[in-house]
């Protein structure tokens, strides 16, 4: 991204035309970044709560007063004795996506403190663990070679909205005659542009993958040599796949068996013609109970056909495992010393904030420091999350750009810098370039980088280790060490990793066996099934007469989770919180497009406007998110009805594993109410 500055003010952001993967293009969201940075509601000074929690009443205070009081509150907790520091919990995710403003100085601070560790699971850990037990890590084909593929399966991804650099390459392949197939419960904008859309039920991706394997086997569309030389557990997987006829899978997936046979034929044809087939997965398909196993099954497909032999063949979910990040140097886990704090899963924060002290759990959470995240809006089962954040005995500090739903519950609200105001380095999960983020403008008001806030908090806590004086440029250099040329980053903003064009053409997977592991001895050693399988949802479609509809909550096109929701130009495009519903389901309930509806289950009720839409398939409703709760009709959003159930692998949330009922609301309100 290039930022044009005049008189110390950023007047324009644009894509960098010298960067081959993005070619001068920014997504709509980031193209409005100056509007976000100079937003009239931007937090520019430290604030202290003066009203009830959740109301959002604050008064301005000095940095020194805020940090002194925060340090005193944390010191009082830690001083109570052994393991007392575990009552303090950091809560963060990828609000900046940066390695430095993410987990560097903050991690050092919490390690020194001895605070509870956070299991950062909310986005990708199920898929990541699925990849690790199959391919050996978050690795795959290079994104630029999708342009040469002859068949591309876009599986669980609305690439037009969330993956523009990949979409450019997919479009190039399409112009060269490639067939594009979108596999997604929702008819997304990406599905509109593909040759075919397979609208399976949420959580049935593993069944579809097994049926594809069945057809590859019975029709002998296999690369036997690749299977023999470079895979582990083929005989076991073959036996399991042969139990999954297209008819069996079609009944579970809610699609036609002919669709499965046709897709398998297309995929298998690439074997006979020696043409590359490629799969671009994304994280939508892993937000169900069986998400980890589904990723394992899909990631296994290229090994059956030998697609890895081609640089334009294979699969990509994430390339982040290729980046040589020196996390130990950034985060300094050695600062823990002999302390062995517990780990809290960020996806169950609703339950954990309400959990009393016990032998099993340890001390109750008494202090929470939130940065790079908005858990009150984005965490599942949000009625419990709100209840936890509303505890009067919970001391909460939030580092933020805006007064978000979470910020309303803070005792102290600390203004953080945006991407335009600080240094950082980034990896990627879509391409293989390391990236440098240079500050383009001075920090607005009294805003400070996350790193500086934690440096100063460490000083107030009396921490004297020299690591707390490392500046941001030193941390940027530390992130990759000698593995990436930092002078190249300074010169052009990006540096390409030296990775093979066809990484697994001859095996050499980063697994313990060096092979694509259909059977994982590591999973078997944990008492789990070493072989991937279809794992049904926690809440199985057609299993509940009270809640007969499956609900998914894909991101609204112009938001990034809850970021950008308050940018007016983007919110004007999105309009208002919306539920997409198929005409058949709406007619059965007497629901008209444009009405206000109640979406409900045993966890809660969410009200919003409904749109009768061809983007929804029968039996599935799409609640586009993640809107701030305070912008909803009742001060709620879609996570009022999602659950804290976890996935089969990776301990991740199951946002798309959710049954609901929908009914017309008795009280209809105008959209401007």
N, C-alpha and C positions, 0 to 999 in steps of 0.2 A: 504494500500500500504506500502510495506517495501522498504526502501532505504539503499543500501550498500554504505558505505563511506570509502574511503582509502586516507589517507593524506589530509583530508579536502575536497576531491573531491567525488561527487556522481558518482559511476561507474555503478550502476545498480538499476533499480526499478523493483519490482515484486509484485504480489498479495500476500496478507497475508493468508497463508493456515489455520490459526486459525480462520479466519472469515467465518462462515458457508455459508453466502449468496454468497460470491465470490469464496471461496474455492481455494485461491491462483491464481486466474485468473484475468488478466487485459485485457481490450480491446486493440486492436492494437494501437489505438491512444495514450493511456496513457503509454503503454509499451515503447514508444519512448520519454518519458518525459525528460530523461537526454539530448537527442539530442536537445530538445527544450530549456532547461535551459542553455546549453553551446553553443547555436547557435552563429555562428560568427557575426550575425547581431543583437545580443541582445543589447538593450539600456542599457548603464551602467553609463551614466552621464547626468545631466540636459542639455537641449538644448534650444536655443532661435532662433526663425525664423529670417532669414536674406534675404530670397528671397520672391517672390510672393506666396500667399496662394495656396496650392495645388501642388506646385513644390517639396516641401520637402527639402528645403535648410536651414540648421541650423548651429549654432556655439555653441561650448561648453561654459557653464557659470557655476558659482558656485551655490550650493544650496541656500546660503544666498541671493545672488543677484536675483535669480529667485523668491524665495518666497517673498522677499521684494517688488519686482516690482508687483507680482501678488496681494499681499495684498494692495498695493497702488491703483491698478486699481479697485479692488473690493470696497475699501473704498470710492473712488471717486464716484462710482455709488450709494452706500448706503447713502452717506451723502447728497444726493439731496432732501431727505425728506421722508414723509410718503409713504409707499408702493414702494419706489424706489428700494428696495432690490429685488423685484420680477422680475426685469430685469436680475437677475442672475438665471441660471438654472443648476442644476446637471443633468447629463445624465449617467446612469449606469444600468447594469443588472447583469448577473450571470457569468461574466468572471472568477471568482474564485469559485463560488457556496458557499462560506463560509459566515457564519453569522458575523464574526468579520471583515475580510477584505472586506466584502460587505458593509452592511449598519449598522455601529456602530459609529465609530469616525467621519466618513464622514457625517452621518445623524445629529449628534450633531452639527457639524460645520455649516451645512446649516440651521438647526433650529435656532441656535443662530443668524445667519446672517439675517434670514427672507426671504430667497430665495424662488422662486417658488418651489412648490412640483412637483415631477415627478410621473405620473401614469405609473407604470411599467407593461405594458400590452403585451409586444412583443411576449411572448411565450405561456402563459398558462391561462390567465385571463378569457377567454371565457369558457373553460372547467371547470375552478375552480368555476366560478359563477354558471354554470349549476349544478355542484355537490352540491354546497351550497344550492340551491333551491330545491334539490331533496333528497339528503342524509343528508344534514346539514353541510357539509364541505368537505374538501379534505381527505376523509376517504374511507375505503374499506376493502376487505379481505387481509389477510397477504400473502405475495408473496410465502412463502415456501410451503403453502398448495395447490398451483397449481399443485404440484407434485402428489397429490391424486385425481385430477379432472378427470372425464371421458369424458368431452367435453370441449374444450377450444377454444373460439373465440378470435382471435388476431385481434383487430379492430383498424385500423389506426396506425399500429406500425410495423416498420422493426426491430424486437426485436434482431435479430442476430447482427445488427449494433449498436443499441442504448440501449439495455436492457439485457445484457448478463446474469446477475444473474437470471432474470425471465426465460430466454431461457433455462438455465440449468434445472430449475424445469419443464418447459414445455416438454423438452426432456425426463426427467424421467417419466412424465405422459404418454408420447407417448410409451415408452418402456413397460409400464404397460397396454397398450391397449387403451389409450385415443385417441380420434379423435381430430385433430387440424385443424381449419378452419381459413384462413387468409382473411380478408375483407379489400381491399386496391385497389385503382385505378391502382397502379403499381404492376407488378409481381416482388416483391422484393426478396432478398435472403431468407427472412423468408418464403415468399409464396412458394418458391421452395421446402422447407422442410415440408410443411404442406400437409395434405391429400387433402385439397380442397382450391381453391382460388376463391373468388368472386370479380371480377374486376368491381366494380360499378363506375359510374361517380363521379367526385369530387363534394362534397356538397350535396349528395343525401342519406347520412347515416340515416338521420331522417326518410325518406320515407321507407327505408328498415326496420328500427326498428318498425315502425307502422304496416307494413305488417306482420312482425313476430308476433306482438301482435294480429293482425287479425286472424292469423292461430291458435295461442294458444287459442283464445276465441272460435272460431267456432268448434274446435276439443276438447274443454274442457280439454286442457292440462294446467290446472290451479291449484294452491293451494288456494282453496276458504277460508280456515281458516286463512291462512297468510294474504290474501287480506283483510279479515274482521277485523282482529285484529291489523294489523301493517301497514296499508296504509291509505292515505287520498286522496279522490277524485277519487276512482276507477270507480264509475258509469259514471263520466264525461269522463275519459280516455277511458273506454270501448266503449262509444258511438262514440268517435272520431276514435278509432282504427278500428271499424267496417266499417268505410268509406274507408279503405285502403286495398282493395283486392290485392293479389299478382300481378294481371295483371296491376292494376293502378300503383303500386310501380315499377314494372319491366319497364314500359314505361319511368318513370322518371329516374330510376337508370341505364338504359341501359344494363340490364341483363335479363335472362330468368325467367319467373314466376316459372318454375319448380325448379330453384335454390332456390328461396325463400321458396317454400313449403317443399323442402327437408331439408333445414336448420332449419325451424320451427319444422319439425318432429323430427330431431335430438335433438333439444333443449327441445321439449315437452316430448320426450321419457324419459328423466331423471326424470321427475315428476313421471311417472308410476313406474319406476324401483327404485325410491328413491336413485338415484345416483347424485353426485354433478356435476353441470355445472358451468363454470367460464368464465368471460369475462375480457380480458386485453385490455383496451383502451390505446391509447396514443394521443399525441396532434395533430397529423396530421389531424384528422377528424374535428377539431374545427377551422381550419384556413380558414373558409368560412363564409358568412353572417349568416347562420343558425347554426353555430357551437355550441353555447350555448344550443340551443334547441335540437340539435342532441345528445349532451352529456346527457341532461335530459332524453330523450327517451331511450337511451341505458342503462343508470343507473337505469331505472325503470324496465327493463326486469326481473332481478332476483327476484323482489318482486312478479311478476305474478306467477312464478313457485315455489316460496318458496325456491329458491336456497340458500338463506341466512341461512337456517337451518343447512347447512353443513359447516364445517370449510373450506372445499375445494370448496365452492360455493359462488357465488356473483359476484362482479365486482371490479376491481381496475383500477383507472386512476392515482391517486396520494394518497400517504399516508402522505403527508407533514402536513396535519392538525392534525395528532396525536402527533406531536412533541411539547412539552411544552416550546416553546421559549419565553423568557421574552424580547420581542422586546422593550417595553417601557424603560426598564433598559438599553438596549444597545443603543437605538436611542435617548432617552431623548426628546420626543416631547414637554415636559413642557418648554423647553428652548425657544419655540416660544413666551411664555408669551401671550400678548394680540394680537400678530400679527396673521392674518388669510390669509396667502398667497394663491394665485390661484393654480390650479393644471393643469399641461401641460401633455398631453398624448404623451408618447415617440413614439407611432406608427404614429403620425401625425407631427413629427418633421420637415419634409420637408415644409409643409404649415406654421407651427408655426414660423420657423426661418425667413420666408418671410413676416410675418404678421406685419403691422405697428401698432403703438400704437393706442388704441381706448378705448372708455368707456367699451365696451363689453369684449375686450381682456386684457386690462390693458397696461402696458408699453411694448414696443418692447423688445425682448430678446437681451441684449447687451453683456452678458458674459456667457460662457458655459464651465463647467468643466466636462470632460468625463473621466470615469474610469470603468474598467470591461466591456467595450463594444466597438464596432467598427461600429457606426451608419452609416457612409458613405457607408459601405459595406452591412450592414444587414437590415437597415430600408427600408421600401417600397417606391416606386416612387422615385428612387434615383437621378434622374436628378434634382428634386427639393431639395433633401437633399444636393447635391453638391452645388447647387446655393446658398443655405442658408449658408453653411459652408464657401463659398468663399467670403462672405461679408467682405469688408475691415473694416467695423465698428464693427464687431463681435470679441470680445476678447475670445480666446479659449485656454484652458489648457487641456492637455491630459496626463493621467497617463497610462503608457504602458510598455510592454516588448519589442515591436518591432515597427518599423516605418510602421504602417498599413495605409490603405487608409485614415482613420480619422486623424491619426498622421500627415499626410502631410499638413493638414490645421491648425495645432496648432500654436499658438504664443509661447507657452512654452510646451516642451515635457519633462515629468518627469519620470525617470526610476523606475519602480515598481518591487517588488520581485515576484518570482514564488512560487508555492506550496512547493517546497523543501527548501525555505529560510525564511518562516515565520510560526507563530502560527495561528491556526484557529480552529473553530469547525463547523461541518456540520450536517445538517439534511439530509433526503433522501425523494424522492417521489416514490421509488420503494420498499424499505424494511423499517423496523422499528428499525434500530440501529442508535443511535447517534454516531458521529465519531469525533475523535480528530486528527488534523493535527499539528504535531510537526516539528519545523525547523530541517532539517537534516544537512544543511550546512550553513555557513555564507553567507550573502548577497554578490553577485558578484558586483565588482566595487563600485559605489556609489548608487546602487539601495536601495530603502527603501520600507517597507510595506506601503500599502495604509494608514493604521492607523497612522503611524509615519508622513507621509506627511501631513495629516490633523491636527495632533497635532502641528506640527511646523508652519503650516499656521495659525492655531488659535493663536499661540503665536505672530506671526507677525501682526495679526489683533488686538492684545491687549486683547484677551479673557482670563479672569482670573478664570472662574468657575473651581473648582477642577476636574470636570469630564473630562477635557481635559488633565489631567495627568494620567489617568488610563492606565496601560500598557496592552500589549496584553494578557498576561496570566490572568490578572484580568478580562479582557473582556471575555475570554474563559470561566472562571468560572461563570461569570454573565449570560451568554447566557441561561443556563438551570437552574441556581440556585440550589435549593435542589432537583429538580425533576429528575436529573440524577447524579449518583455517579461519581464525577470528579476523585476520586482516581482510579476508575475502568477504566475510559478513559485513565488516565496516565499509568496504568499498561498494558493494552492490546490494546488501541487505539480505542475501540468501547464499547458501552454499550447498551444492548437491552432494549427497552421500555417494560413495563409491560402492554400488551394489551390482550384483550380476544381472544381466538382462533377462535370463531365464533361470531363476535361482534354484529350482528343483528339477531341472531337466535330467540330472543324473542322481536324483535323491538328495542326499546331504541335508535332510531336514534337521532343524535344531532340536530334535527330540532325543531322549536317551538312546534310542536304537539307531538314530540317523535315518529312520524311515517315516513315512506317513503312518501314524499309528491308529489303525482302525480299532485295535484293542489297546487299552491303556493299562499297563501294569500298575501305574501310580494310582489310578482310580480304584482298581481292584484291591490294592493294599489298604485303601480307606474304607473297604467294605461296600463300595459302590459297584455298579455294573461297569466292567471295563469296556464293554461294547456299547456304542451309542444306540439309542432306541427312541421311539416316539413316546414322550411323557405327556399324558393328558394335562389339561389345565387344572388348577385348583377348583375353578368354577366352570364346569363343563357345559357347553352349549346344549340346550334341551334337557338339562338335568333338574331345572327348577321351575315349576309352574308359576311361582311368585315373581321370578325375575327371568323372563324368557329371552331377553335380548343380550347379546354380547356387545360390550362397549370398548372401543379403543379411543385414545386421546392423542392423536398425532399433533405435532406442532403446527400452529398457524404459520402460513408461509412467510409472513413478514415479521415474526418474532423468533427469538432464539431462546427457547424455554421461556423464562419470565423476563429476559432482557429485551429491551427495545419496546416493551409494551407501552411505556409512557411517552414514546416519541410520537408526537401528534401526527406527522405526515404518514407514518406507518400504521398507526391506529386508525386513521381515517380510511386507509385502504382495507383494513380488516373489518372495520365497522363496529361489531359488538360480539360478545361471546355467542357461539352458534353450535347447534347440534344438527348434523346432517342425518337424514332419515330416509329410507327407501319408501316409495309410494305405497307398496303393499303393506308394510308395517304401519304406516301412518293411517291408511284407510281402515285397517282393522281396529284402530283406536279412535277413529273420528277426529284425527288431528289434521289441521290445515297449515300449509306453509305460512310462516310469519307469525304464528301464535307463540305464546310463552308456554313452555312445557315444564313439567316436573320430572327430573331424572332421579330415580331413587333406588335404594336397596337397604339392606340391614344396617349399613354404616351411616347413611345420611341422605340428604336431599339437595339437589342442585337445580336451580331454575335458570333457564335461558331461552332465547328464541330458537325455533326450529325451522329448518329449511328442507323441504322435500327435494331430494337431490339424487341424481344418478351416480353421484360419488359414493353413496352408501349402497351396500349389497343387502338383500333381504336377510333379516335376522341380526344385523350388525348396525349399530349407530356410532357415528363419529363425532365426538365432542372435542372440537378444536381448542388447543390450549397453547401455552399455559398463561391465561390471563391473571393479572393481579386480582386477589380476592376483593379488594376494596372497589374494583370496577364492576363487580358482579351485581346482579339484582338484589341479592340478600347478603352481600359481603362474603360470598363463597365462590369457589371455582370448581373445576371438574374433580379435583382431588378430594372433594368431600365424599365421593363414593368409591375411590380406589382403595386398595387394601395394603396391609403391611406383610402379606404373604411374600415369601422369598422364592427365588429360582432354584432349580435342581443343582446347578453349579454356580459358583461365584457369589452366592449370598445376595443377589441383586433383587430389586423390586419387580413386581409383576403388574405394572400399570395397565397392560392390555389383556389381562386375565381377570375380567370383571364382568359380572352379570348385573343387569339392571332392568327395571321396568320404566316406561315412559308414558305419561298421561298429560292431556291438556290441563293447564293450570286453571283453577277456578277464577283467579284474578288476573286479567290481562292488563298489561301496562304498556304505554307507548315507549318506543325505543329511546326517547329523550328524557324519560323520567329519571 
